[in-house]
């Protein structure tokens, strides 16, 4: 083996070790961020349950849920979408955070009609819908264009039920890609489920009175 060959091998080995170290450090950083985000979501779930206990009705609860999602969950935007009785349109009944995106899609008339965006799909299907990479999603839909302009990297919507029927959705947005893993989706599904339980409880109490 010539000295030149040995030098090339040494350089390649050094590059390989540097890349391995980078992947390891980057992986640890992402793991730490994931743990921190899950801790925030546990805190969000706890705060939401406390809000449910103390809220007098849906008008008081839904804005508080959105506020908690932004403060405890660290989501830049959270809003509650409600479907009309006809099922042909949805409207925002509560919101918190950077609402410029929501203001834009309302101005565009996007919320005024049931489009194929993830929020409307979550209500129609009765299951969570998630877009973990808005930048690479192959869609020219106005909701995605506006979301990218607002600096969001991912979003998810979680169905809220009333009398066992999916009528609303809690939508949350994150600045980073891949913000919603299995555990994050489970916790946020639980939040939406608790809100659904509260709505039925409010209705039963109103009927009793």
C-alpha positions in Angstrom: 0.0 0.0 0.0 1.4 3.4 -1.0 1.5 6.4 1.3 -1.1 8.1 -0.9 -3.5 5.1 -0.5 -3.0 5.0 3.3 -3.7 8.8 3.5 -6.9 8.4 1.5 -8.1 5.5 3.8 -7.3 7.6 6.9 -9.3 10.5 5.5 -12.3 8.3 4.7 -12.2 6.8 8.1 -12.0 10.2 9.7 -15.0 11.3 7.6 -17.0 8.2 8.6 -16.3 8.8 12.3 -17.3 12.4 12.0 -20.5 11.5 10.3 -21.3 8.8 12.9 -20.6 11.3 15.7 -22.9 13.9 14.0 -25.7 11.4 13.6 -25.4 10.3 17.3 -25.4 13.9 18.6 -28.3 14.9 16.3 -30.2 11.8 17.4 -29.7 12.6 21.0 -30.8 16.1 20.5 -34.0 15.1 18.7 -34.7 12.5 21.4 -34.3 15.1 24.1 -36.6 17.5 22.3 -39.2 14.7 21.9 -39.1 14.0 25.6 -39.5 17.7 26.4 -42.5 18.0 24.1 -44.2 14.9 25.6 -43.7 16.4 29.1 -45.4 19.6 27.8 -48.3 17.6 26.4 -48.7 15.8 29.7 -48.9 19.2 31.4 -51.3 20.3 28.8 -53.5 17.3 29.4 -53.5 17.9 33.1 -54.4 21.6 32.7 -57.2 20.7 30.3 -58.7 18.3 32.8 -58.6 21.0 35.4 -60.3 23.4 33.0 -63.0 20.9 32.3 -63.7 20.6 36.0 -64.0 24.3 36.6 -65.7 25.4 33.3 -69.4 26.3 33.5 -70.2 25.6 29.8 -68.7 25.1 26.4 -68.4 28.8 25.7 -66.0 29.1 28.6 -64.2 25.8 28.1 -63.3 25.8 24.4 -61.2 29.1 24.4 -59.5 27.9 27.5 -58.5 24.6 25.9 -57.0 26.5 23.0 -55.1 28.8 25.4 -53.7 25.8 27.3 -52.6 24.2 24.0 -50.5 27.2 23.2 -49.2 27.9 26.7 -48.5 24.4 28.0 -48.2 22.5 24.7 -46.1 25.4 23.2 -48.1 25.3 19.9 -48.1 28.6 18.1 -51.7 28.3 17.1 -54.7 26.2 18.4 -58.3 26.6 17.3 -61.6 24.7 17.6 -63.5 24.1 14.4 -67.2 23.4 14.5 -69.2 21.8 11.7 -72.6 23.2 10.7 -75.7 21.0 11.0 -75.8 20.7 7.2 -72.2 19.5 7.3 -71.2 21.7 4.4 -69.2 24.3 6.3 -67.0 24.7 9.4 -66.4 27.7 11.5 -63.9 28.7 14.2 -65.6 28.9 17.6 -62.4 29.4 19.7 -58.8 30.2 19.0 -55.5 31.2 20.6 -52.0 32.0 19.6 -50.8 33.5 16.3 -54.2 33.8 14.6 -53.0 35.5 11.5 -53.2 32.2 9.6 -56.8 31.7 10.8 -57.6 35.3 9.9 -56.3 34.7 6.4 -58.2 31.5 5.7 -61.4 33.0 7.0 -60.8 36.0 4.7 -60.2 33.6 1.8 -63.5 31.8 2.7 -61.7 28.5 3.3 -63.3 27.9 6.7 -66.7 28.9 5.4 -66.9 25.8 3.3 -66.1 22.1 4.0 -62.8 21.7 2.0 -60.6 18.6 1.9 -58.2 20.1 4.5 -57.1 18.0 7.5 -59.4 19.8 9.9 -62.5 19.2 7.9 -61.4 15.6 7.2 -60.9 14.9 10.9 -64.5 15.9 11.6 -65.9 13.9 8.7 -63.9 10.8 9.4 -64.0 11.0 13.2 -60.3 10.4 13.5 -57.1 12.4 13.9 -55.5 13.7 10.8 -51.9 14.7 10.8 -49.5 16.4 8.3 -46.0 16.1 9.6 -44.2 17.8 6.7 -46.1 20.7 5.2 -43.2 21.7 3.0 -43.1 18.3 1.2 -46.8 17.6 1.1 -48.0 17.5 -2.5 -50.9 19.9 -2.3 -51.6 23.3 -3.6 -54.7 23.7 -1.4 -55.0 27.2 0.0 -54.9 26.0 3.6 -51.4 24.5 3.0 -50.1 27.6 1.2 -51.3 29.8 4.1 -49.9 27.5 6.7 -46.5 27.6 5.0 -46.6 31.4 4.8 -47.4 31.5 8.5 -44.2 29.5 9.3 -45.8 26.2 10.2 -44.0 22.9 9.6 -46.6 20.5 10.7 -50.2 20.3 12.0 -52.8 17.9 13.3 -56.5 17.9 14.0 -58.4 15.8 16.5 -62.1 15.1 16.4 -64.4 16.3 19.2 -67.7 14.5 19.6 -71.1 15.6 20.8 -73.7 12.9 21.5 -71.2 10.4 20.0 -71.1 12.2 16.7 -68.0 13.9 15.4 -69.0 17.6 15.1 -65.8 19.5 15.8 -62.0 19.3 15.8 -59.2 20.7 17.8 -56.5 21.8 15.4 -52.9 22.6 16.5 -49.9 23.8 14.5 -46.2 23.4 15.1 -43.2 25.3 13.6 -41.1 22.1 13.1 -41.5 19.0 10.9 -42.4 15.7 12.5 -43.9 17.3 15.6 -46.6 14.6 16.0 -45.3 11.1 16.8 -47.4 8.2 18.2 -47.2 9.4 21.8 -48.0 13.0 20.9 -51.1 11.9 18.9 -52.2 9.6 21.7 -52.1 12.5 24.3 -53.8 15.0 22.0 -56.5 12.4 21.2 -57.0 12.1 24.9 -57.4 15.8 25.2 -60.1 15.9 22.5 -61.8 12.9 24.1 -62.0 14.7 27.4 -63.5 17.8 25.7 -66.1 15.5 24.1 -67.0 14.1 27.5 -67.3 17.6 28.9 -69.6 18.7 26.1 -72.0 15.9 26.8 -71.8 16.6 30.5 -72.7 20.3 29.9 -75.7 19.2 27.8 -76.9 16.8 30.5 -76.6 19.5 33.1 -78.5 22.0 31.0 -81.3 19.4 30.4 -81.5 18.7 34.1 -81.9 22.3 34.9 
